[in-house]
Amino acid sequence: MKRVGIRMDALAQIIEDLNKNEELRNIFGEPVAGRLLVIAEFADGDVDLRIEENGDVGMGDTESRRFVEIIDRVVFTNLNRSQYSSGSN
């Protein structure tokens, strides 16, 4: 199994960027991070981590698509700043 570590400062920056995003603030209110969850699933020997909304806010199809686009952009921007490390078990 391959392990990937995400530095805590990168996670803090992701949270800060999500909280600053005006579109997400319009959907979830403030702070945005208070309405989001990090979900971990273990399947087929792999752990999958993702960010989801906690279900308090009903989102339509358009809002759901924008949510995914924004989350992906924020996460990948922060991880591409070389603030993660990888190793193996």
ABEGO torsion letter per residue (X at the ends): XBBBBBBAAAAAAAAAAAAABAAAAAAAEOBAAAABBBBBBBBGGBBBBBBBBAGABBBBAAAAAAAAAAAAAAAAAAAAAGABBBBBX
